[in-house]
């Protein structure tokens, strides 16, 4: 499972459930890091995450993105 230079992050849903998301770095450079358009949900729910993966908590995301996450 490669992460392609930090393009992908994982969001922890439950104890062993994660969803893979694409994070657009261009929004980080433009100081819009909490913009809704910076996150693209891929919809893949996984149980194993790479050791080098960046794992975010659901509370760290903007509200609009949090509502779109699978439960």
TAMOUR-V114508 format. One record per helix or strand of 2 or more residues. SS is the DSSP state (a for helix, b for strand). FROM is the first residue (numbers start at 1). LEN is the number of residues. If there is no record, write none. Layout:
ss:SS from:FROM len:LEN
ss:SS from:FROM len:LEN
This chain:
ss:b from:8 len:5
ss:b from:18 len:6
ss:a from:25 len:5
ss:a from:36 len:3
ss:b from:39 len:8
ss:b from:55 len:3
ss:a from:58 len:3
ss:a from:63 len:6
